């Protein structure tokens, strides 16, 4: 089994120093990897990333992360990425990584993602330039995510790590009016085409923990304000054999 | 100000809480009752709770600010979930 600790939306800053670290002590006893699902900082300042990096110092398992919208707010996302990378965190934006877990290969494909809405109520690349850019940005991200998942097709366990939500099910509890700003079905379509064992995301603080993509892949919302825990733990079987790419959404395309 | 529809006032507060760098948060519920503004929800630190009061008082200087948000304590991780 591969054991995963995951949390998003820690919204860290100096004033939170010492709140997370005690929960991360001896993490290797419970998990093989720590995944961070974006919104790592409060308002996207480099000093907030430094505070988080200090909080993660001493974590005894590999840490992989994606950024979230808060991490872009201060337009310091490159500095935030650099700060976390220097601290040993692997920050993924349309990229994949393989983590060796006692000889098994854990693959993680990560991207922030973006909004646009869900089947029956989603935006299209039509009209004003900003609207085309909005949906185009989401579509581009979904395409990159699909490629990144393809890179880890031979991993024993494959995780899609996002900030924005790929399905409506994990948004239930949020106001319907904000769904288009919380995620996009395009992300789920990409995941269903490429295949994965688990999708982790944050962003929806008032959503629901559990969902599933139309293609049948488990989705978990690990936004910390929702789970109210330092992190959630997941176990995945690493002995299930060769993965096939997803087919459900591909057939629907 | 007295005739301003309540929903516009509430939205000004929401926007200030989201956009003011002292808060940068979106999780606070806002309700108005006469000249009182009630704030509820969870915040991660006492500093951010205090900042919420300051920002809302600046937006609505003629209202009493009733900050009923609470500082949320993090629970430890629970039992792992088997994903099958």
Interface residues (C-beta under 8 A of the other chain):
Chain A: X3 X5 X11 X15 X16 X19 X20 X23 X30 X42 X43 X70 X73 X197 X198 X205 X206 X218 X220 X224 X225 X228 X229 X230 X231 X232 X233 X234 X235 X236 X237
Chain B: X21 X24 X25 X26 X27 X42 X44 X45 X47 X48 X72 X74 X75 X76 X77 X78 X79 X80 X81 X82 X83 X84
